[in-house]
């Protein structure tokens, strides 16, 4: 059975607003706010994130459909954590650097920050992704994930200072 790709107006608006809001809070906390970065995050949230995340969540549902309840719960949670891995975090940090015109700060050290951010966040991420994947209806998962990700965007931005 072939499913239709999800890219809805609701997710476009949610992605634009929520991801840019989380990043803006982080930028303000770090005294790094710029209108160009805000506009860039609005575009990234409305396009890339609004397209790929809901479709990945739908894929998780399809792939885990035949599993028993316990295995499905663990698989859905694990697949969500696997998606938001150090490479995903690195990509997000690279977007921030590009939009902040900090090209000289894009180096291997950024991957180290992403890796440590991911590892330190696993307990929180496990609980959040368990709830999002197993307690929230598919149509609302992107919103729930975007809110969690906005909070994590603050953490990722601050993780450069922490790690």
Backbone as CSV, one residue per row, in Angstrom:
resi,resn,N_x,N_y,N_z,CA_x,CA_y,CA_z,C_x,C_y,C_z
1,UNK,0.840,-1.180,0.000,0.000,0.000,0.000,0.884,1.243,0.000
2,UNK,0.684,2.076,-0.957,1.455,3.305,-1.080,0.719,4.427,-0.365
3,UNK,1.470,5.177,0.421,0.828,6.275,1.132,1.233,7.604,0.513
4,UNK,0.395,8.573,0.727,0.623,9.909,0.200,1.550,10.677,1.132
5,UNK,2.459,11.441,0.541,3.352,12.264,1.352,2.555,13.370,2.029
6,UNK,2.949,13.675,3.243,2.276,14.705,4.018,3.072,16.002,3.959
7,UNK,2.423,17.049,3.519,2.995,18.394,3.556,1.816,19.345,3.540
8,UNK,1.281,19.593,4.725,0.044,20.341,4.842,0.283,21.784,5.256
9,UNK,-0.704,22.616,4.993,-0.648,24.021,5.399,-0.474,24.134,6.910
10,UNK,-1.200,23.282,7.642,-1.078,23.313,9.104,0.358,23.048,9.543
11,UNK,0.991,22.024,8.961,2.361,21.703,9.351,3.345,22.772,8.893
12,UNK,3.082,23.384,7.760,3.951,24.466,7.281,3.925,25.625,8.275
13,UNK,2.727,26.017,8.693,2.590,27.127,9.645,3.183,26.737,10.997
14,UNK,2.859,25.527,11.463,3.396,25.075,12.753,4.922,25.038,12.728
15,UNK,5.477,24.482,11.671,6.931,24.400,11.556,7.575,25.766,11.538
16,UNK,6.988,26.674,10.767,7.534,28.032,10.661,7.522,28.730,12.016
17,UNK,6.398,28.672,12.694,6.230,29.403,13.953,7.016,28.760,15.096
18,UNK,6.851,27.465,15.268,7.417,26.823,16.461,8.936,26.718,16.389
19,UNK,9.477,26.270,15.256,10.938,26.143,15.165,11.622,27.508,15.255
20,UNK,11.049,28.501,14.597,11.675,29.833,14.668,11.533,30.430,16.065
21,UNK,10.442,30.145,16.747,10.272,30.664,18.111,11.314,30.068,19.050
22,UNK,11.503,28.751,18.973,12.513,28.110,19.822,13.901,28.646,19.551
23,UNK,14.236,28.790,18.273,15.560,29.302,17.933,15.706,30.764,18.337
24,UNK,14.652,31.531,18.203,14.714,32.941,18.586,14.950,33.083,20.087
25,UNK,14.284,32.272,20.873,14.519,32.302,22.326,15.984,31.978,22.620
26,UNK,16.500,30.932,21.964,17.904,30.568,22.160,18.822,31.706,21.735
27,UNK,18.533,32.310,20.590,19.366,33.409,20.087,19.329,34.598,21.043
28,UNK,18.169,34.903,21.578,18.063,36.015,22.527,18.842,35.725,23.813
29,UNK,18.750,34.470,24.291,19.489,34.092,25.497,20.993,34.223,25.305
30,UNK,21.451,33.946,24.084,22.885,33.999,23.790,23.317,35.344,23.190
31,UNK,22.375,36.285,23.133,22.644,37.589,22.525,23.121,37.453,21.073
32,UNK,22.456,36.559,20.334,22.826,36.286,18.940,21.664,36.506,17.980
33,UNK,20.650,37.237,18.392,19.480,37.409,17.537,19.838,38.176,16.274
34,UNK,19.273,37.696,15.162,19.342,38.456,13.908,18.076,38.171,13.115
35,UNK,17.638,39.163,12.374,16.434,39.008,11.560,16.660,37.983,10.450
36,UNK,17.870,37.935,9.910,18.190,36.969,8.852,18.082,35.542,9.389
37,UNK,18.592,35.321,10.585,18.497,33.992,11.209,17.036,33.631,11.470
38,UNK,16.262,34.577,11.975,14.840,34.337,12.210,14.134,33.956,10.910
39,UNK,14.355,34.718,9.863,13.737,34.422,8.569,14.185,33.057,8.052
40,UNK,15.464,32.761,8.192,15.977,31.460,7.754,15.336,30.313,8.504
41,UNK,15.175,30.448,9.807,14.545,29.389,10.608,13.063,29.247,10.283
42,UNK,12.413,30.351,9.962,11.020,30.274,9.525,10.943,29.438,8.249
43,UNK,11.836,29.706,7.315,11.837,28.973,6.037,12.178,27.505,6.247
44,UNK,13.201,27.215,7.048,13.591,25.825,7.308,12.467,25.075,8.027
45,UNK,11.852,25.708,9.023,10.747,25.071,9.748,9.549,24.807,8.854
46,UNK,9.281,25.738,7.934,8.108,25.618,7.049,8.338,24.665,5.887
47,UNK,9.575,24.430,5.546,9.862,23.578,4.380,10.446,22.239,4.818
48,UNK,11.711,22.225,5.105,12.408,20.976,5.403,11.789,20.228,6.572
49,UNK,11.675,20.882,7.718,11.157,20.199,8.901,9.679,19.848,8.762
50,UNK,8.880,20.743,8.184,7.442,20.481,8.018,7.188,19.351,7.033
51,UNK,8.123,19.097,6.145,7.973,17.998,5.195,8.529,16.700,5.760
52,UNK,9.762,16.708,6.211,10.424,15.445,6.544,9.922,14.812,7.845
53,UNK,9.654,15.585,8.862,9.287,15.000,10.154,7.919,14.323,10.127
54,UNK,6.852,14.964,9.633,5.565,14.245,9.582,5.634,12.986,8.705
55,UNK,6.379,13.040,7.632,6.497,11.870,6.763,7.290,10.754,7.435
56,UNK,8.304,11.102,8.190,9.048,10.084,8.930,8.159,9.460,10.001
57,UNK,7.374,10.267,10.689,6.474,9.727,11.707,5.433,8.791,11.084
58,UNK,4.924,9.135,9.922,3.980,8.251,9.225,4.681,6.953,8.827
59,UNK,5.925,7.048,8.384,6.707,5.862,8.037,6.895,4.969,9.256
60,UNK,7.179,5.569,10.419,7.318,4.796,11.660,6.039,4.009,11.922
61,UNK,4.891,4.662,11.784,3.618,3.973,12.007,3.449,2.791,11.061
62,UNK,3.773,2.995,9.786,3.639,1.903,8.811,4.579,0.752,9.125
63,UNK,5.803,1.052,9.475,6.812,0.019,9.726,6.571,-0.757,11.003
64,UNK,5.904,-0.183,11.958,5.701,-0.846,13.244,4.290,-1.412,13.407
65,UNK,3.486,-1.276,12.381,2.074,-1.667,12.467,1.868,-3.120,12.890
66,UNK,2.660,-4.032,12.370,2.454,-5.454,12.646,3.097,-5.958,13.919
67,UNK,3.772,-5.114,14.654,4.457,-5.544,15.876,3.480,-5.632,17.046
68,UNK,3.851,-6.455,18.015,3.048,-6.527,19.237,3.120,-5.185,19.955
69,UNK,2.205,-4.976,20.873,2.081,-3.691,21.551,3.402,-3.240,22.178
70,UNK,4.041,-4.111,22.938,5.292,-3.766,23.626,6.408,-3.484,22.625
71,UNK,6.564,-4.341,21.628,7.608,-4.147,20.623,7.342,-2.891,19.790
72,UNK,6.085,-2.646,19.471,5.730,-1.458,18.695,6.081,-0.192,19.482
73,UNK,5.765,-0.177,20.761,6.070,0.972,21.608,7.565,1.263,21.621
74,UNK,8.363,0.227,21.852,9.820,0.408,21.879,10.364,0.789,20.507
75,UNK,9.855,0.151,19.448,10.338,0.444,18.095,10.015,1.878,17.694
76,UNK,8.802,2.325,17.973,8.424,3.685,17.617,9.280,4.711,18.361
77,UNK,9.496,4.455,19.637,10.321,5.361,20.436,11.759,5.353,19.928
78,UNK,12.299,4.160,19.714,13.677,4.034,19.240,13.887,4.649,17.869
79,UNK,12.936,4.459,16.962,13.068,5.035,15.617,12.999,6.564,15.652
80,UNK,12.204,7.102,16.547,12.143,8.569,16.682,13.463,9.106,17.228
81,UNK,14.021,8.433,18.224,15.312,8.857,18.772,16.398,8.725,17.703
82,UNK,16.339,7.640,16.939,17.335,7.424,15.881,17.278,8.533,14.836
83,UNK,16.107,9.057,14.582,15.962,10.127,13.597,16.631,11.417,14.070
84,UNK,16.371,11.776,15.312,16.935,13.012,15.869,18.310,12.713,16.472
85,UNK,19.176,12.182,15.654,20.502,11.709,16.052,21.531,12.839,15.983
86,UNK,22.794,12.543,16.320,23.813,13.605,16.275,23.958,14.280,14.907
87,UNK,23.724,13.547,13.832,23.821,14.152,12.497,22.692,15.159,12.299
88,UNK,21.485,14.831,12.768,20.364,15.769,12.688,20.682,17.022,13.497
89,UNK,21.212,16.824,14.699,21.569,17.962,15.553,22.663,18.791,14.882
90,UNK,23.660,18.108,14.312,24.726,18.805,13.596,24.147,19.649,12.466
91,UNK,23.239,19.068,11.694,22.628,19.816,10.591,21.936,21.065,11.111
92,UNK,21.215,20.924,12.222,20.525,22.076,12.803,21.535,23.143,13.246
93,UNK,22.616,22.713,13.872,23.653,23.659,14.296,24.324,24.323,13.098
94,UNK,24.511,23.565,12.005,25.081,24.154,10.787,24.125,25.204,10.224
95,UNK,22.822,24.904,10.216,21.849,25.913,9.775,22.005,27.195,10.592
96,UNK,22.125,27.032,11.905,22.278,28.202,12.777,23.533,28.984,12.405
97,UNK,24.629,28.275,12.200,25.889,28.953,11.852,25.779,29.652,10.498
98,UNK,25.167,28.988,9.518,24.995,29.599,8.201,24.141,30.862,8.280
99,UNK,23.037,30.747,9.019,22.114,31.876,9.131,22.667,33.002,9.995
100,UNK,23.642,32.686,10.827,24.280,33.693,11.677,25.552,34.234,11.047
101,UNK,25.844,33.766,9.850,27.064,34.157,9.130,28.327,33.844,9.931
102,UNK,28.295,32.694,10.609,29.449,32.207,11.376,30.062,30.998,10.672
103,UNK,30.366,31.161,9.406,30.870,30.048,8.599,32.164,29.479,9.147
104,UNK,32.990,30.311,9.743,34.267,29.852,10.289,34.089,28.926,11.492
105,UNK,32.890,28.886,12.072,32.628,28.017,13.222,32.069,26.658,12.814
106,UNK,31.931,26.418,11.522,31.470,25.110,11.040,32.713,24.250,10.856
107,UNK,32.939,23.374,11.840,34.089,22.473,11.793,33.762,21.202,12.558
108,UNK,34.742,20.336,12.735,34.531,19.060,13.413,34.090,19.251,14.861
109,UNK,34.450,20.366,15.452,34.022,20.654,16.817,32.513,20.743,16.949
110,UNK,31.867,21.158,15.889,30.408,21.237,15.898,29.791,19.839,15.995
111,UNK,30.433,18.861,15.344,29.950,17.482,15.463,30.122,16.979,16.892
112,UNK,31.226,17.303,17.520,31.453,16.890,18.903,30.363,17.457,19.804
113,UNK,30.018,18.717,19.585,28.946,19.349,20.358,27.624,18.617,20.124
114,UNK,27.334,18.297,18.860,26.094,17.581,18.527,26.059,16.205,19.186
115,UNK,27.187,15.508,19.160,27.256,14.172,19.763,27.025,14.238,21.266
116,UNK,27.709,15.142,21.938,27.533,15.269,23.382,26.128,15.751,23.740
117,UNK,25.578,16.634,22.934,24.204,17.097,23.163,23.235,15.927,23.069
118,UNK,23.424,15.102,22.045,22.571,13.934,21.850,22.697,12.971,23.034
119,UNK,23.912,12.625,23.389,24.131,11.650,24.465,23.596,12.147,25.800
120,UNK,23.834,13.396,26.106,23.363,13.947,27.378,21.841,14.037,27.430
121,UNK,21.232,14.116,26.264,19.790,14.311,26.179,18.995,13.006,26.074
122,UNK,19.649,11.868,25.948,18.927,10.605,25.709,17.814,10.343,26.734
123,UNK,18.038,10.488,28.029,16.924,10.208,28.965,15.691,11.080,28.718
124,UNK,15.909,12.367,28.495,14.788,13.274,28.235,14.155,12.945,26.886
125,UNK,14.995,12.719,25.893,14.520,12.408,24.547,13.723,11.112,24.522
126,UNK,14.159,10.127,25.294,13.442,8.849,25.340,12.021,9.059,25.855
127,UNK,11.891,9.769,26.950,10.568,10.013,27.536,9.705,10.833,26.582
128,UNK,10.255,11.909,26.053,9.482,12.770,25.144,9.059,12.009,23.889
129,UNK,9.977,11.256,23.292,9.625,10.525,22.081,8.690,9.354,22.358
130,UNK,8.784,8.764,23.530,7.814,7.732,23.921,6.409,8.338,23.924
131,UNK,6.263,9.468,24.564,4.953,10.125,24.646,4.479,10.539,23.255
132,UNK,5.347,11.190,22.499,4.959,11.688,21.174,4.557,10.547,20.252
133,UNK,5.342,9.478,20.222,5.081,8.382,19.287,3.968,7.441,19.726
134,UNK,3.719,7.347,21.028,2.791,6.328,21.517,1.530,6.873,22.182
135,UNK,1.503,8.140,22.488,0.334,8.719,23.165,-0.343,9.822,22.361
136,UNK,0.341,10.336,21.349,-0.189,11.440,20.549,-0.624,10.894,19.190
137,UNK,-1.809,11.281,18.731,-2.288,10.854,17.416,-1.352,11.358,16.322
138,UNK,-1.237,10.584,15.245,-0.320,10.895,14.153,-0.480,12.327,13.647
139,UNK,-1.718,12.799,13.489,-1.948,14.149,12.965,-1.406,15.254,13.873
140,UNK,-1.190,14.937,15.134,-0.710,15.932,16.096,0.747,15.723,16.479
141,UNK,1.382,14.667,15.968,2.762,14.360,16.362,3.750,15.416,15.917
142,UNK,3.571,15.964,14.719,4.512,16.986,14.280,4.441,18.190,15.209
143,UNK,3.234,18.592,15.590,3.087,19.718,16.520,3.781,19.406,17.841
144,UNK,3.507,18.227,18.401,4.135,17.847,19.670,5.647,17.782,19.528
145,UNK,6.110,17.196,18.443,7.546,17.089,18.214,8.175,18.457,17.978
146,UNK,7.467,19.322,17.271,7.990,20.664,17.014,8.132,21.447,18.314
147,UNK,7.166,21.313,19.196,7.254,21.996,20.497,8.439,21.448,21.288
148,UNK,8.562,20.114,21.322,9.711,19.516,22.008,11.009,19.968,21.341
149,UNK,11.034,19.970,20.019,12.232,20.374,19.291,12.565,21.846,19.511
150,UNK,11.542,22.678,19.644,11.787,24.095,19.930,12.466,24.239,21.292
151,UNK,11.993,23.472,22.249,12.652,23.472,23.558,14.076,22.938,23.432
152,UNK,14.234,21.911,22.617,15.567,21.341,22.413,16.455,22.294,21.611
153,UNK,15.859,23.096,20.736,16.647,24.084,19.988,17.312,25.056,20.950
154,UNK,16.595,25.384,21.994,17.184,26.235,23.031,18.357,25.488,23.669
155,UNK,18.139,24.217,23.992,19.193,23.384,24.571,20.371,23.229,23.608
156,UNK,20.097,22.960,22.323,21.181,22.780,21.350,22.001,24.061,21.200
157,UNK,21.320,25.186,21.165,22.033,26.452,21.044,22.898,26.691,22.284
158,UNK,22.334,26.394,23.430,23.095,26.566,24.669,24.159,25.494,24.830
159,UNK,24.004,24.363,24.153,24.963,23.262,24.290,26.349,23.653,23.785
160,UNK,26.404,24.615,22.893,27.721,25.100,22.469,28.457,25.706,23.642
161,UNK,27.725,26.340,24.524,28.332,26.919,25.712,28.599,25.827,26.746
162,UNK,27.655,24.880,26.859,27.762,23.804,27.853,28.882,22.829,27.480
163,UNK,28.893,22.392,26.216,29.842,21.357,25.785,31.016,21.978,25.049
